[in-house]
Amino acid sequence: MSITGLLLGIINILIVIVILVLVGVIIQWVLGALGWPPPPLVVKLYMAIVALIALYLFVALLLGAPAVHIIGGHVTVTPPFRVALGLS
């Protein structure tokens, strides 16, 4: 993997994390405006899920395993054993 590919992958991961955090903040803002603010435990759980998604994307980037391809017509998921055996 080239340095350019690694940098683009890291920027992609950061964009995904920013979008997920922004969605969480908007949901928290709307619920607060309605008078039902989410408990702090739910907010921490959501941030933990976002952190796990970031970790998954980073490991997939380092191993060269594609996460999920959505752009390109159809959704395909490459099983990890195919990546490990070099079959993909």
Secondary structure as GFF3:
##gff-version 3
##sequence-region A 1 88
A	DSSP	alpha_helix	3	34	.	.	.	ID=ss1
A	DSSP	alpha_helix	40	63	.	.	.	ID=ss2
A	DSSP	alpha_helix	80	84	.	.	.	ID=ss3
###
